[in-house]
Structures are given as structure tokens and as C-alpha cells.
């Protein structure tokens, strides 16, 4: 007999391959996607920043 394991819905969403357009701003930042231009975020001097558009997470 196999046991069923319950996974919280929020964990399922984080692991799904969801298009960037469908994510909230917080979800994008968590995944390293710029909420302004969908570019890549990098961690620099304690802040997440986007070199593509200049967005900064410590503003």
C-alpha cells in the first residue's frame, strides 16, 4: 500500500513551469525575474538589480 503525500498548493505553484507574464511581482523577484522588464535579476551589494532596465529591489 502506498501513502499519499500532501504538498501545499504554494509549493506546487513554485515548481510549475509558469510563464513570467502569469506571475505576481513577488513571485518574479523570488524566481530572479525582473518585475519591470522580465530580464534577469542579479544580487549586487545586498540588493537584487536588473542590468537590462535598471530596476532595483532596495529602492
HELIX and SHEET records of a PDB file:
HELIX    1   1 UNK A    9  UNK A   15  1                                   7    
HELIX    2   2 UNK A   20  UNK A   22  5                                   3    
HELIX    3   3 UNK A   25  UNK A   31  1                                   7    
SHEET    1   A 2 UNK A  41  UNK A  44  0                                        
SHEET    2   A 2 UNK A  47  UNK A  50 -1                                        
END                                                                             
